[in-house]
Amino acid sequence: MALDAGPSQQIKVMTQATLSSHDRGSTMRGARPSLLIGCSSVMYELKAEVDRVARSDAKVLITGESGTGKELVAQAVHTGSGRADRPFIAVNCAGLSETLLETELFGHVKGSFTGAYRDKLGKLEIADTGTMFLDEIGEMTLRMQGLLLRFLETGELQKVGADRMTGRVNVRVLAATNRNLRDMITQGTFREDLFYRLNVIHLAVPPLRDHREDIPELINHFLGHFVGAAGNVACGVSPEAMSLLTAYHWPGNVRELENVIERIAVTSPNPVIQGDDLPLEIRIRNGVSFRPRKERRRTVADDLYRRLIEERESFWNVVYPLYMQREITRSNMRDLVRKGLEEARGNYKIVARLFNMEQGDYKRFLNFLRKHDCQVPFKEYRT
């Protein structure tokens, strides 16, 4: 497809989680992988715009729904820049409390708080001469916003517990959020001066449903990544299954697509994925039901299963504590295990993987189920 004529003021882009697990760390040096996949017009426009943006040191604000691949856009800007052989450091502002985020970004000095047994470098200092990516910037508290604004204006660092500035660094800052920062400014929860400091260049990442023509290429990429891993046999997609996957609305965007393809690669016994292999929500959404199932109201097990499968949370962090604290019942636990066995076609080892457990947790999982009488016979799911 040809590029749209003329550069747009607000760039709409499509990205995907194309990096393998060893590429997804917080620091990346030197390599210049192709991070963006797709042949749609927005992809051509994106790649051209990333090339232009990368040549400067301007700050970039990346917005879009969760799962669209905002960090991949940031990495593409970094790897196309003159800082590509320097560190790329990513910090998720939503995953840390204010105190932890401050010490994570700025570092601390020995004795500044209980447990500070030695000086610690902050991520901003580690990223010197490189790129700092601040994900979920909209979750930052007003106090932290003030500290970040001061750093952006001066480049000076003051570690937690230090009584004076401890140095100056040269860092390009990229930020991302799935929230509407202008609305937050109106509500008084985000600083307007920080917004304008960050929003020098704005890249808006559209949801996957807005450029479905890229879905087949993404699916082939993910299948290529997962094929052959741990005995997976799926290496292709039937036309019928591809049609269903392309028509689905993908509320979780490209991250959801990647997770679905990984699940199918793990559970499908077929080298070519059929419509029958697709998750129920995709088949039902498109008016197709290959495996007739009785309709019912959403249960506790449904909600827990969604958190495990779609949000990739661990069984031990989500389900186990609720059961041990008696917030869910043995019946809820059995229902959850049944859902896993149905998806895994009766294979408990695959259930453990679906529930995001480490490889060595398989026996621990079975012992837990036996001890609490939550184990479900698997043979009926092998057909």
HUDA-V324714 format. One record per residue. RES is the residue in one small letter. SS is DSSP state (helix for helix, strand for strand, loop for the rest). PHI is phi as a letter, one per 40 degrees, with the letter a starting at -180 (* if undefined). NEAR is the number of other ideal C-beta (glycine too) atoms within 8 Angstrom. Layout:
res & ss & phi & near
RES & SS & PHI & NEAR
RES & SS & PHI & NEAR
This chain:
res & ss & phi & near
m & loop & * & 6
a & loop & c & 5
l & loop & c & 8
d & loop & c & 7
a & loop & c & 3
g & loop & g & 4
p & loop & c & 6
s & loop & c & 8
q & loop & c & 3
q & loop & b & 6
i & strand & c & 11
k & strand & c & 10
v & strand & b & 15
m & loop & b & 18
t & loop & b & 14
q & loop & a & 14
a & loop & c & 9
t & loop & c & 10
l & loop & c & 10
s & loop & c & 6
s & helix & d & 5
h & helix & c & 5
d & helix & c & 9
r & loop & c & 7
g & loop & c & 6
s & loop & c & 7
t & loop & b & 8
m & loop & b & 11
r & loop & b & 8
g & loop & g & 6
a & loop & c & 7
r & loop & b & 6
p & loop & c & 8
s & loop & c & 5
l & loop & c & 10
l & loop & b & 16
i & loop & b & 10
g & loop & i & 13
c & loop & b & 8
s & loop & c & 11
s & helix & c & 9
v & helix & c & 12
m & helix & c & 15
y & helix & c & 12
e & helix & c & 14
l & helix & d & 14
k & helix & c & 9
a & helix & c & 9
e & helix & c & 12
v & helix & c & 13
d & helix & d & 9
r & helix & c & 8
v & helix & c & 12
a & helix & c & 12
r & loop & c & 8
s & loop & b & 5
d & loop & b & 4
a & loop & c & 7
k & loop & c & 13
v & strand & b & 13
l & strand & b & 15
i & strand & b & 15
t & strand & b & 12
g & strand & i & 12
e & loop & c & 8
s & loop & c & 7
g & loop & g & 9
t & loop & c & 15
g & loop & h & 15
k & helix & c & 14
e & helix & c & 10
l & helix & c & 14
v & helix & c & 17
a & helix & c & 16
q & helix & c & 13
a & helix & c & 13
v & helix & c & 14
h & helix & c & 17
t & helix & c & 14
g & loop & c & 11
s & loop & b & 12
g & loop & c & 4
r & loop & c & 10
a & loop & d & 10
d & loop & c & 5
r & loop & b & 10
p & loop & c & 12
f & strand & b & 16
i & strand & b & 14
a & strand & b & 9
v & strand & b & 14
n & strand & c & 8
c & helix & c & 13
a & helix & c & 7
g & helix & c & 5
l & loop & b & 10
s & loop & c & 5
e & helix & d & 9
t & helix & c & 6
l & helix & c & 8
l & helix & c & 13
e & helix & c & 11
t & helix & c & 12
e & helix & c & 10
l & helix & c & 12
f & helix & b & 15
g & strand & g & 15
h & strand & a & 14
v & loop & b & 12
k & loop & d & 9
g & loop & g & 5
s & loop & c & 10
f & loop & a & 7
t & loop & d & 3
g & loop & g & 4
a & loop & c & 13
y & loop & c & 4
r & loop & a & 5
d & loop & c & 8
k & strand & b & 9
l & strand & c & 7
g & loop & c & 14
k & helix & c & 12
l & helix & c & 15
e & helix & c & 12
i & helix & c & 10
a & loop & c & 15
d & loop & d & 10
t & loop & g & 9
g & loop & b & 13
t & strand & b & 17
m & strand & b & 13
f & strand & b & 15
l & strand & b & 13
d & strand & c & 13
e & loop & f & 12
i & helix & c & 13
g & helix & c & 10
e & helix & c & 8
m & loop & c & 10
t & loop & c & 6
l & helix & c & 8
r & helix & c & 7
m & helix & c & 12
q & helix & c & 12
g & helix & c & 9
l & helix & c & 11
l & helix & c & 12
l & helix & d & 12
r & helix & c & 9
f & helix & c & 12
l & helix & c & 12
e & helix & c & 6
t & helix & b & 7
g & loop & g & 8
e & strand & c & 9
l & strand & b & 14
q & loop & b & 8
k & loop & c & 14
v & strand & c & 12
g & loop & g & 10
a & loop & c & 10
d & loop & c & 2
r & loop & a & 5
m & loop & c & 8
t & loop & b & 9
g & strand & i & 7
r & strand & b & 8
v & loop & b & 11
n & loop & b & 6
v & loop & b & 12
r & strand & c & 11
v & strand & b & 10
l & strand & b & 14
a & strand & b & 13
a & strand & a & 17
t & strand & a & 12
n & loop & b & 10
r & loop & b & 8
n & loop & c & 5
l & helix & c & 14
r & helix & c & 7
d & helix & c & 8
m & helix & c & 11
i & helix & c & 12
t & helix & c & 6
q & helix & c & 7
g & loop & g & 4
t & loop & b & 6
f & loop & a & 12
r & loop & c & 10
e & helix & c & 7
d & helix & c & 7
l & helix & c & 12
f & helix & d & 12
y & helix & c & 7
r & helix & c & 11
l & helix & c & 12
n & loop & c & 10
v & loop & c & 8
i & strand & b & 9
h & strand & b & 10
l & strand & b & 13
a & strand & b & 11
v & strand & c & 15
p & loop & c & 12
p & loop & c & 9
l & helix & c & 14
r & helix & c & 6
d & helix & c & 8
h & loop & a & 11
r & helix & c & 9
e & helix & c & 8
d & helix & c & 14
i & helix & c & 11
p & helix & d & 10
e & helix & c & 10
l & helix & c & 14
i & helix & c & 13
n & helix & c & 9
h & helix & c & 11
f & helix & c & 12
l & helix & c & 14
g & helix & c & 7
h & helix & c & 7
f & helix & c & 13
v & loop & c & 10
g & loop & g & 4
a & helix & c & 7
a & helix & f & 5
g & helix & g & 4
n & loop & c & 10
v & loop & b & 8
a & loop & c & 15
c & loop & b & 7
g & strand & a & 8
v & strand & b & 11
s & loop & c & 10
p & helix & d & 5
e & helix & c & 8
a & helix & c & 13
m & helix & c & 11
s & helix & c & 8
l & helix & c & 14
l & helix & c & 14
t & helix & c & 9
a & helix & c & 8
y & loop & c & 9
h & loop & c & 5
w & loop & f & 11
p & loop & c & 5
g & loop & c & 10
n & helix & g & 14
v & helix & c & 15
r & helix & c & 12
e & helix & c & 12
l & helix & d & 17
e & helix & c & 12
n & helix & c & 12
v & helix & c & 12
i & helix & c & 12
e & helix & c & 10
r & helix & d & 12
i & helix & c & 13
a & helix & c & 13
v & helix & c & 13
t & helix & c & 12
s & loop & c & 10
p & loop & c & 4
n & loop & b & 9
p & loop & c & 6
v & strand & b & 9
i & strand & c & 12
q & loop & b & 9
g & helix & d & 11
d & helix & c & 6
d & helix & c & 11
l & loop & c & 12
p & loop & d & 9
l & helix & d & 7
e & helix & c & 6
i & helix & c & 12
r & helix & c & 13
i & helix & c & 9
r & helix & d & 9
n & loop & c & 9
g & loop & g & 4
v & loop & b & 8
s & loop & b & 7
f & loop & c & 6
r & loop & b & 6
p & loop & d & 3
r & loop & b & 6
k & loop & c & 3
e & loop & c & 3
r & loop & a & 5
r & loop & c & 3
r & loop & c & 5
t & loop & b & 9
v & helix & d & 8
a & helix & c & 11
d & helix & c & 9
d & helix & c & 9
l & helix & c & 14
y & helix & c & 11
r & helix & c & 9
r & helix & c & 10
l & helix & c & 16
i & helix & c & 11
e & loop & c & 9
e & loop & c & 7
r & loop & f & 7
e & loop & c & 8
s & loop & c & 9
f & helix & d & 12
w & helix & c & 8
n & helix & c & 7
v & helix & b & 12
v & helix & c & 13
y & helix & d & 10
p & helix & c & 8
l & helix & c & 10
y & helix & c & 12
m & helix & c & 6
q & loop & c & 6
r & loop & g & 6
e & loop & c & 5
i & loop & b & 10
t & loop & c & 6
r & helix & c & 8
s & helix & c & 6
n & helix & c & 13
m & helix & c & 14
r & helix & c & 10
d & helix & c & 11
l & helix & c & 12
v & helix & c & 13
r & helix & c & 10
k & helix & c & 11
g & helix & c & 12
l & helix & c & 15
e & helix & c & 8
e & helix & c & 13
a & helix & c & 14
r & loop & f & 11
g & loop & g & 10
n & loop & b & 10
y & helix & c & 12
k & helix & c & 7
i & helix & c & 12
v & helix & d & 14
a & helix & d & 12
r & helix & c & 10
l & helix & c & 14
f & loop & c & 12
n & loop & g & 9
m & loop & c & 12
e & loop & c & 4
q & helix & d & 5
g & helix & c & 6
d & helix & c & 10
y & helix & d & 11
k & helix & c & 7
r & helix & c & 8
f & helix & c & 14
l & helix & c & 10
n & helix & c & 8
f & helix & c & 10
l & helix & c & 12
r & helix & c & 8
k & helix & c & 6
h & loop & b & 9
d & loop & f & 6
c & loop & b & 10
q & loop & c & 8
v & loop & b & 9
p & loop & d & 5
f & loop & c & 10
k & helix & c & 6
e & helix & c & 7
y & helix & c & 10
r & loop & c & 7
t & loop & c & 3
